[in-house]
Amino acid sequence: MIADNLQRVRARISEACLSSARPQWAVTLLAVSKTFGADAVRDAYAAGQIAFGENYIQEAVDKITTLADLPLQWHCIGPIQSNKTRLVAEHFDWVHSVDRIKIAQRLSEQRPPGKAPLQVCIQVNIDGGPNKAGVTPDAALELAQQVNALPHLKLRGLMTIPEPAADFAAACAVHALARQLVDALNAQGLGLDTLSMGMTADLEAAIQSGSTMVRVGSAIFGKRE
Ligand SMILES: *Cc1c(COP(=O)(O)O)cnc(C)c1O
């Protein structure tokens, strides 16, 4: 079932790339395995999936440890408290949810020597949703410059989680704001290559607007409890 679902999601991504005249290789699929067990991740790996996203740090670390025999790439996409930065720095390859310099500094300090730099996206509250994680678009440049100066992190881009939009055009419009922000940061010399946006419900709109990484959970693993 996971293999079939993955195939369907890959087809959706291909279609979206085709209809927005973007090459298929420009969009990476991140399989969001939060709340699902190690066996589900193994099934997805058997169907060719390498990159996995997790929200809850301790749950993720247990899975990463259990699956250490597989060559997987792990992305932290959930909120990070200060007391969890060490686990993130030690176990993950990517973090999409950096929205404070203090967290970034701790991740850099705690990245084990000999590991590749932690690949980082800054989370931006692109649609100004209330009570939502992420810096405001106005604050993104300063945080990006600060993160960029840290030795054991590699700043790759931005991550957004907009509120559900009314229709396709509205979703595209919100995602386009993120694309414009990345372009503006790159105009300041930041060299970002990643725009992490789009989930099960809105991946087509995100790809249309320039997403380079879609984070898809329920369309692959099924409904969460
Ligand atoms: C859960 C989650 C996803 C996946 O959501 P689906 O709607 O199941 O595809 C993507 N990104 C983040 C940050 C999430 O928390």
PDBQT file of the ligand as one rigid body, heavy atoms in Angstrom, charges set to zero:
ROOT
HETATM    1  C1  LIG A 301       2.683  16.675   9.262  1.00  0.00    +0.000 C 
HETATM    2  C2  LIG A 301       3.450  17.642   8.453  1.00  0.00    +0.000 A 
HETATM    3  C3  LIG A 301       3.557  17.509   7.061  1.00  0.00    +0.000 A 
HETATM    4  C4  LIG A 301       2.809  16.456   6.253  1.00  0.00    +0.000 C 
HETATM    5  O1  LIG A 301       1.459  16.767   6.234  1.00  0.00    +0.000 OA
HETATM    6  P1  LIG A 301       0.417  15.911   5.310  1.00  0.00    +0.000 P 
HETATM    7  O2  LIG A 301      -0.744  16.809   5.194  1.00  0.00    +0.000 OA
HETATM    8  O3  LIG A 301       0.132  14.653   6.045  1.00  0.00    +0.000 OA
HETATM    9  O4  LIG A 301       1.074  15.683   4.008  1.00  0.00    +0.000 OA
HETATM   10  C5  LIG A 301       4.366  18.395   6.383  1.00  0.00    +0.000 A 
HETATM   11  N1  LIG A 301       5.042  19.386   7.022  1.00  0.00    +0.000 NA
HETATM   12  C6  LIG A 301       4.968  19.547   8.347  1.00  0.00    +0.000 A 
HETATM   13  C7  LIG A 301       5.741  20.639   8.997  1.00  0.00    +0.000 C 
HETATM   14  C8  LIG A 301       4.157  18.696   9.101  1.00  0.00    +0.000 A 
HETATM   15  O5  LIG A 301       4.072  18.892  10.429  1.00  0.00    +0.000 OA
ENDROOT
TORSDOF 0
